[in-house]
Amino acid sequence: MGWLRLAFLMYVALTVIYFLTGIYSRSVRREKLEKEWDADPARQGLSQQERSAFIEAGMVHYDKGLKKRLLWLIYIIPTIGFLVTIYLVNWH
């Protein structure tokens, strides 16, 4: 039963890490889009609404992209390691 308690605590910790990493990753992507907009001299005369639309379109693209999906590795890799450890300890 100890491994169930360990697994529960592991998933609680991984969930916190997942959400914090997701927030950080989105923030970095948003900042990159803002800098991309500001660096282009052709966009300097455009309105704030157009800038917001550009950033939101980039964030929608990010949400559907590979980097967002790779965050699931935060759960997958430790789970595989946990299961392999349990297998090796108990059956070898």
Buried (B, 14 or more C-beta within 10 A) or exposed (E): EEEEEEBEEBBEEBEEBBEEEEEEBBEEBBEEBBEEBEEEEEEEEEEEEEBEEBBEEBBEEBEEEEEBEEBEEBBEEBBEEBEEEEEEEEEE
